[in-house]
Amino acid sequence: MFLREVTRKNKDGSEVAYLQLVESVWNPETKSPRPKILHSFGRV
């Protein structure tokens, strides 16, 4: 598990960041890890 900060840009050019608790889950079909969001904490 780890914390991930995701950012996006608004139309006026300002950036907004969001904090998420993420877990890596193994996907046997693609044979690669996939992130699974456990909780979204909202804006930073």
Secondary structure, 3 states (H helix, E strand, C coil): CEEEEEEEECCCCCEEEEEEEEEEEEECCCCEEEEEEEEEEEEC
